[in-house]
Amino acid sequence: MPKKTSINSEEIKALADLVKESTISITELTEEMNRRISNPPGISYGFVQRIVNGISSLVFRTIYRITHLVGLGVEKSIMQFGPSFDTKVSTEKKDIIISVLNGVLGDYLVKKKNPLAISMRFRYQGNAVQPEADVINSIYGQKVNGKILLLIHGLCMNDVQWTRKGINLGEEIATELDKTPIYLHYNSGLHISENGKSLNTVLESLIQNWPVPVTEIIIIGHSMGGLVARSAYFYGEKDESKWTSHLKKLIFLASPHHGAPLERLGNYVDLALDATFFTKPFARVGKIRSPGITDLRYGNIIDDDWADFDRFVKRKDERIHVPLPEKVNCYAVSALIGRSEGRRLKAQFIGDGLVTKDSALGFHNDPEKSLNFKYANTLTVFKTSHLDVLNSPLVLEQLLYWIKEDTDSRR
């Protein structure tokens, strides 16, 4: 029986705020589009046109006022019910919806201090794991040991979604190889480097409060999660964080090390819409997407890759190259929807549906930017989508083999 949870009044209010703000944004877009169509450049308009514009302006102002009043009414109605409602919803579905909202609008939720914004935390079986020895012991009991297996989810996802079609890579590996699995839950709409710095901080706190001495850390990152792991290591080395000395293996599952074609396409669409007088208002729609998404254009993992630039302006791949950690065994898995690599064009531009093989395996047109995984440390699976990597028996078998290898060996 799936777990159920109450709908929190603060969460309902937060959703109502999003609906209200979305309605206002759409109305603003419609008003601007109406203004441009009614008043094209280079054409003068007379008395009748001024009347039409005045009526239109009145209509839009009325919509704004009604939207604000409805939002205020919803808020007051919600507060009458107290902190929660009797209605129960699936905890898993609720988490999925909130994770998607954070992936698409994560920075906006943080800016507006919306309660739906996810704060980075560790979780196990959907429950928060505070970095305190007593809490960790109460959650894991006899299963806790000094060999930590950390799993980091991808864009618009959450820690519970590591279970797919009855398979959970973390649980399977932990059981087989005697590790303690722990899952990261984070706002995937923030910049990857922001999440990387936060992970560096919370992971350092975790190992300092782990109830037994930490002897090894193994990280598995799916999709964006792999980039967050690379970013965390970069900032961990910079800060001389102790957890980096315990990191033995870093495994990337379909991670877009050099970006994803869909985000690059999204950037081209932005530019096309922004190029003409009549379509320019619609460019605002594309610019709603979060920094986490736009970081995936080329695979930004440090602040310097985005801090001084407009993320919606077309730029070449000018990232500062961050190589793989020299003292850590690094592995990469790529997937292809097709049955083989025979169709190069399909493998190059479609890959697993979101990430190409070259990006997942760290290949770059500029050899100096390639990540140079050892051939024996890579795997490509076929007839497998971006998400199916999580439940692939072949991937599980390969991960077990890689993790069993001598952790003292180096790349």
Secondary structure, DSSP 8 states (H G I E B T S, - for coil): ---EEEEEHHHHHHHHHHHHHHHHHHHHHHHHHHHHHHS-TT----HHHHHHHHHHHHHHHHHHHHHHHHHHHHHHHHHTT-SEEEEEEEHHHHHHHHHHHHHHHHHHHHHTT-TTS---EEEETTEEE-S-HHHHHHHHGGG--SEEEEEE--TT--GGGGEETTEEHHHHHHHHHT-EEEEEE--TTS-HHHHHHHHHHHHHHHHHH-SS---EEEEEEETHHHHHHHHHHHHHHHHT-THHHHEEEEEEES--TT--HHHHHHHHHHHHHHTSTTTGGGHHHHTTS-HHHHGGGTT--SGGGTTTS-TTS------------TTSEEEEEEE-SSSSS--HHHHHHTTTSSS-HHHHTT--SSGGG-----GGGEEEESS--TTGGGG-HHHHHHHHHHHHS-TT---
